Amino acid sequence: MPIRVHFGSEALYGFLLTLTRTGSALLLLPLPAFKDAALTARIVLTVGITFALMPVWPVVHFDPLSGTQFFFAILEETAFGLLLGLAISFLNGTFQLAAQSISMQAGFSFASTFDPTSQADTTVFQMLSQLVSGLLFFSFGIHRQFLRLLAHSFDVFSPNANALSGASLPTIVSLGGMMFTTGLRLALPVVALLLLAELALAVLGRLHAQLHLITLTFPIKTALSFAFLAAILIRWPTLYEQTARRVFQALSQALP
């Protein structure tokens, strides 16, 4: 007896909506070198995650003669996928902001390298921060939490529920504010220390004009930066874990 596989319109709509949400979330997800990966690999990853979420595919019924409902459903899925990916990207953006603030004050901006992710020149410390954040992303299992949150989101943000409009803006504002405050708090001790060292050298140079202390500013700031960064990098895994917990708590509140 031949086996017939029936793939109805409801399953097709569910697959397309899930694929849209997954692809939009992966678009902004801070995966190392994901944007530079081969197009085939990215498509296979997106489709594979979509089929892995088959048990939670939304069951919707659209009018086959009208594509307006399906169009707005695609827009909602894209909006939520971007919301989820942007929320996770704020996690790495916190340390990128701290690295950029320290690099500007410490003089690391003179030593730039090519960033394959953004296709632009970036500072060495910012590139190091990006690599460390990408390593911690997988070390702490953030990718698994992301998949669990993506699966749980279909129980809340489905095409039949209008909960996205009330939860997206407060969540983005809260996570964006957390990124700026946490990043500045991480960079403020180093920036303040370097500012005090520069002021001390400026005062000494003013008192002893015959001493050219301005030439010692850059080596002293660099040495202090490396010493302080060596001490603070030990705490980065703990800080990353605490920040990730706050991000997922904010997303869990948006997904009751």
C-alpha positions in Angstrom: 0.0 0.0 0.0 1.6 3.3 -1.0 2.2 5.9 1.7 0.8 9.3 1.0 2.3 12.4 2.8 -0.2 15.2 3.0 1.3 18.6 3.5 -1.8 20.9 3.7 -2.0 24.7 3.5 -2.0 25.1 7.3 1.4 23.3 7.5 2.7 25.4 4.6 1.7 28.6 6.3 3.2 27.5 9.6 6.4 26.6 7.9 6.7 29.9 6.1 5.8 31.9 9.2 8.3 30.0 11.3 11.0 30.3 8.6 10.4 34.1 8.6 10.7 34.4 12.3 13.8 32.2 12.5 15.6 33.9 9.6 14.9 37.4 11.0 16.2 36.4 14.4 19.4 34.9 13.0 19.9 38.0 10.9 20.8 40.1 14.0 22.1 37.3 16.2 25.8 38.0 17.2 27.2 34.7 15.8 30.9 34.9 15.0 31.5 35.3 11.2 27.9 34.3 10.5 27.3 37.0 8.0 30.4 36.0 6.0 29.5 32.3 6.0 28.4 30.7 2.7 24.9 31.4 1.7 24.2 27.7 1.4 25.3 27.2 5.0 23.1 30.0 6.3 20.1 28.7 4.4 20.6 25.1 5.7 20.9 26.4 9.3 17.8 28.5 9.0 15.7 25.7 7.4 17.1 23.1 9.9 16.1 25.2 12.9 12.7 25.7 11.3 12.1 22.0 10.9 13.4 21.4 14.5 10.6 23.8 15.6 7.9 21.8 13.8 6.0 20.8 17.0 5.4 24.5 17.7 4.5 25.6 14.2 1.5 28.0 14.3 -1.7 26.7 13.0 -3.4 29.5 11.0 -6.2 29.7 8.5 -6.0 32.4 5.8 -8.4 33.2 3.1 -6.8 31.7 0.0 -8.3 34.5 -2.1 -6.7 37.3 -0.1 -3.0 37.7 0.5 -3.4 40.7 2.9 -3.7 38.6 6.0 -0.7 36.5 5.1 1.3 39.6 4.2 0.6 41.2 7.6 1.4 37.9 9.3 4.8 37.9 7.6 5.4 41.4 8.8 4.6 40.5 12.3 6.9 37.4 12.2 9.7 39.6 10.8 9.2 42.2 13.5 9.3 39.6 16.3 12.3 37.9 14.8 14.2 41.2 14.6 13.1 42.0 18.2 14.5 38.7 19.5 17.8 38.9 17.5 18.3 42.6 18.5 17.7 41.7 22.2 20.4 39.1 22.1 22.8 41.4 20.1 22.5 43.9 22.9 24.4 41.4 25.1 27.5 41.6 22.9 26.9 45.2 22.2 27.5 45.9 25.9 31.1 44.8 25.8 31.6 46.3 22.4 30.6 49.7 23.8 32.9 49.3 26.8 35.8 48.3 24.5 35.3 51.3 22.2 35.2 53.7 25.2 38.4 52.3 26.6 40.1 52.2 23.2 39.4 55.9 22.6 40.9 56.9 25.9 43.8 54.5 26.0 45.0 55.3 22.5 44.3 51.8 21.1 42.5 53.5 18.2 45.9 54.0 16.5 46.2 50.2 16.2 43.4 49.1 14.0 42.7 45.9 12.2 40.2 44.6 9.7 36.9 43.3 11.1 35.4 40.6 8.8 32.0 41.0 10.4 31.5 44.7 9.7 33.9 44.9 6.7 35.6 47.9 8.3 38.6 48.9 10.3 38.2 48.4 14.1 40.4 48.8 17.1 42.4 45.8 18.4 40.7 45.8 21.8 37.3 46.0 20.2 38.2 43.0 18.0 39.4 41.1 21.0 36.2 41.9 22.9 34.2 40.7 19.9 36.0 37.4 19.8 35.8 36.8 23.6 32.0 37.6 23.5 31.5 35.2 20.7 33.4 32.5 22.6 31.3 33.2 25.8 28.2 33.1 23.7 28.6 29.4 23.1 30.4 28.6 26.4 27.4 29.6 28.5 24.9 28.0 26.1 23.3 31.2 25.0 22.5 29.6 21.7 20.4 26.9 23.5 18.6 29.5 25.5 17.9 31.3 22.3 16.3 28.2 20.7 14.2 27.6 23.8 13.0 31.2 23.8 12.2 31.0 20.1 10.2 27.9 20.6 8.3 29.4 23.6 7.6 32.5 21.6 5.1 30.7 19.4 2.9 30.2 22.4 2.7 33.9 23.0 3.4 35.8 19.8 1.4 33.8 17.3 -0.5 35.2 14.3 -3.7 34.8 16.3 -2.4 36.9 19.3 -1.9 40.6 19.2 0.7 40.8 21.9 3.7 42.1 19.9 2.7 45.7 19.8 2.5 46.0 23.5 5.7 44.3 24.4 8.3 45.2 21.7 8.9 48.9 22.5 9.3 48.6 26.3 11.6 45.6 25.9 13.9 47.3 23.3 14.1 50.5 25.4 14.9 48.5 28.6 17.5 46.4 27.0 19.1 49.4 25.1 19.3 51.3 28.3 20.9 48.3 30.1 23.5 48.1 27.3 24.5 51.7 27.6 24.6 51.8 31.4 26.4 48.4 31.8 28.9 49.3 29.0 29.7 52.7 30.5 30.1 51.1 34.0 32.6 48.6 32.7 34.6 51.3 30.9 34.3 54.1 33.5 37.0 52.8 35.9 39.6 52.5 33.1 38.7 55.9 31.6 38.8 57.6 35.0 42.2 56.1 35.8 43.7 57.2 32.5 42.2 60.6 32.8 43.8 61.0 36.3 47.2 59.8 34.9 47.0 62.3 32.1 46.1 65.2 34.5 48.9 64.2 36.8 51.4 64.3 33.9 50.0 67.6 32.8 50.4 69.2 36.2 54.0 67.9 36.5 54.8 69.2 33.1 53.4 72.6 34.1 55.5 72.7 37.3 58.7 71.5 35.5 58.6 72.9 32.1 62.1 71.7 31.3 60.9 68.1 31.6 59.1 66.9 28.4 56.6 64.6 30.2 54.2 64.8 27.3 56.2 62.1 25.5 55.6 59.7 28.4 51.8 60.1 28.3 51.2 57.4 25.7 53.5 54.7 27.2 52.1 55.3 30.7 48.5 55.2 29.5 49.1 52.0 27.5 50.9 50.3 30.5 48.0 51.3 32.9 45.4 50.1 30.4 47.1 46.7 29.9 47.5 46.3 33.7 43.9 47.2 34.4 42.5 45.2 31.5 44.4 42.1 32.6 42.6 42.4 36.0 39.2 43.1 34.6 39.2 40.4 31.9 39.2 37.8 34.6 35.8 39.1 35.6 34.4 39.2 32.1 32.8 35.7 32.1 31.0 36.5 35.3 29.8 39.8 34.0 28.8 38.2 30.7 26.7 35.6 32.6 25.0 38.2 34.8 24.2 40.4 31.7 22.9 37.4 29.8 20.7 36.6 32.8 19.3 40.1 32.8 18.6 40.0 29.1 16.7 36.7 29.3 14.8 37.9 32.3 13.6 40.9 30.3 12.6 38.7 27.4 10.8 36.3 29.8 8.8 39.2 31.1 7.8 40.0 27.6 6.9 36.4 27.0 4.7 35.5 30.0 
